[in-house]
């Protein structure tokens, strides 16, 4: 499973940020990692340098073999919260989709 992390110009794509995001994503979807080819993570700060409520955004898109991509978005006050929220949403979405497929077999 490949994890690709993209940031907008308002977020520094530091190595520690990338490592942290990768660990969160891997932890959330490890149960399905054999079926996922790639997860794309897009991080953005919607208010740029101004502070604001829930202005950090994380969008995650998982590409599952033989399925349409699954995408989720979460907004929060910090990047860590946005990533954690999006990872939890992605995990729930994949559980729902893939378990439903398994039950149909």
Order of alpha helices (4+ residues) and beta strands (2+ residues): beta-alpha-beta-beta-beta-alpha
